[in-house]
């Protein structure tokens, strides 16, 4: 019985180690669905984006104290913001990661993340959010 208990303890420790190695979300909160109605967004441009899937999208909240981003993907393996870097006063780089898996559902579900605006961002001009190859503009406030 001692050997089985030892194996169980090692298994639990490995599980805890694997869980703690996963990146955490930098969002203050998150919810299923799109942007809050009070979000201030940029007007749609003629960027050629497929408007049937208008994600990612973003908007200012609380007078620029925070912003919301909407990402879409598998509801069982959602993408989430895992890091934030201020490139300059008008550019924010967000790192994205996913949770869940290894098997993910093949659906398209929007998920909104609320993120505190870094103090060195100037919202008086357009702010560009970069995630990988994707850019989203927040309008000047």
C-alpha positions, 0 to 999 in steps of 0.5 A: 500500500505504501508504494501506491500511496507514493505513486499517488503523491508523485502524480498529484505533485506532477499535476500541481506542477503542470498546472502552475506552469500554465500562463495566467490571464492578465485580465481583471475579469472576463465573460462570455459574449461581446463587448459591454454596451458602454465600450467606446470603439473605433468605427468600422473601416474598409479593412476587408475584415470578414464582418461575419466574424468581427473578432478580435475587437476592442473598446475603452471602458471607464474613461480609458482606465481599462479596455475590453478585448473580444477574442473568438475561438473554441469555447472549450479551449479559449484564447486569453491575454497572458502578457502585456507590453507597452511598445510606446505611448500609443501601442500595446502588445498583448501575448495570447495563450490558450487554456483547455485541450488537448481536444477542443470543440470546433465552435466559434465563441466570443469571450471578452477580457477586461484589462487595466490600461497601463499608466504610460499609455496616452489615450488622447490619440489612437492606441493600437493593440497588437496580438501576433499578426493582428491589430485592433485600434482603440479610438482617441478619447 
